[in-house]
Amino acid sequence: MSRPVAVLMISLFLVSFTFSLPGVTSSVLHRSSSSSSSSRNYRRAHSLDSSYNFDPRDGWTTFNATNLPQNSSSTLESRINKAKTNSGKGKAGVSDITNVALKALSKFIGVNITWYTGHDLLNPSCWANSKWTPTDESFVCALTLDGWETKPKCFDFLELCNGPKKCVYARVVDSCAGCAAGSKHVDLTKAAFGQLASLDVGILPIQMRIIDKPGETEWNQDLWGPLT
């Protein structure tokens, strides 16, 4: 038998033997691929079960512009004008839907969402001395600072849906001092908002519920910050 043929036969035998091992090697390879895939999925919009229908009693809200603070120093001062400053940038790819699912811990309620960027991302208040700063590509949010008594807590995970076909997950990491007191208001990063609607929209009434957080093997600090 020639040397090249012998080497080829040995290589084929080793490959066959490796994948015939009971569970160990093949499962490790599968977990690695699955973890990478899950991380990518959390960056994209997902859909609820095809049979799901929002009930009006779930709390759909109608946005009222008078609820926004008028103080020019507000962190929301430019929200209404974002359609002007972002015209021509194009819409986010919300058609790239994936089927990632986390366990729901509460019912849906109606909230209003906006998006924030720049210096507003600095020093998220849920950490006393955070060394981590979200970016426009993170999937985190800030909630009304005062008056929303039943709001989710720091580090809760939220599922936010613009209809049952466009949903994203975001982690609570900050407070929104510029959100009207008592309002159910969620300020999202650009990446999270952009999966639900065009950034040109600026302000949007949607549905929100608290969900279980991703497992440690799926954790992505770039998206959600430090695990603890």
Salt bridges, closest charged atoms under 4 A:
ASP55 OD2 - ARG57 NH2 2.95
ASP96 OD1 - ARG44 NH1 3.20
ASP120 OD1 - HIS119 NE2 3.18
GLU159 OE2 - HIS46 NE2 2.70
GLU159 OE1 - ARG209 NE 2.70
ASP187 OD2 - ARG79 NH2 2.42
